[in-house]
Amino acid sequence: MGSDETKSTLDTERSTVPGSGTTTKSCWMTQVVLRFVLFAATLTSIVVMVTSKQTKNIFIPGTPIRIPAAKFTNSPALIYFVVALSVACFYSIVSTFVTVSAFKKHSCSAILLLNLAIMDAVMVGIVASATGAGGGVAYLGLKGNKEVRWGKICNIYDKFCRHVGGAIAVSLFASVILLLLSIISVLSLYKKIR
């Protein structure tokens, strides 16, 4: 009997702790807002990268020469960048709906929190690796590599390079958001099973 009374007393104390419901609500609202910002960041990065096409004409006295267009499909790393961010964008939509529906139904199970924590961590890895791959290509385009005689292209394709740089910067922001979401998911899971 003593253990049942202690358990019910602990449950009563937990439910009457001031601000405990508000903390949970603010945690869920933070997750929803961050997931929406993640969607906006990944979608923006995808659109900027996909629209980064530039064609140049060089005029040699008497003859104009058209240089082939620079576009993201010319580099496997930039294609991976677009695909990885598309996966993260789709994940942000699905996870936002799951988070909102779980909050509305007041049915936040430990399994749901565990799945969100795992998937958030996986998405951090995917987006961070895509950002690194895209950043490596952008750096080569900006600086070139004298040792292997790769010339820089950003002096010719300046608009293309600005688009790629902007997309990578927004993707880095999305990586930070995913890291925050991963931390919040783990903390929410910890509070749930504690």
Buried (B, 14 or more C-beta within 10 A) or exposed (E): EEEEEEEEEEEEEEEEEEEEEEEBEEBBEBBBEBBBBBBBBBBBBBBBBBEBBBEBEEEEEEEEEEEEEBBBEEBEBBBBBBEBBBBBBEBBBEBBEBBBEBBEEEEBEEEBBBBBBBBBBBBBEBBBBBBBBBBEBBBBBBEBEEEEEEEBBBEBBEBBBBBBBBBBBBBBBBBBBBBBBBBBBBEBBEEBEE
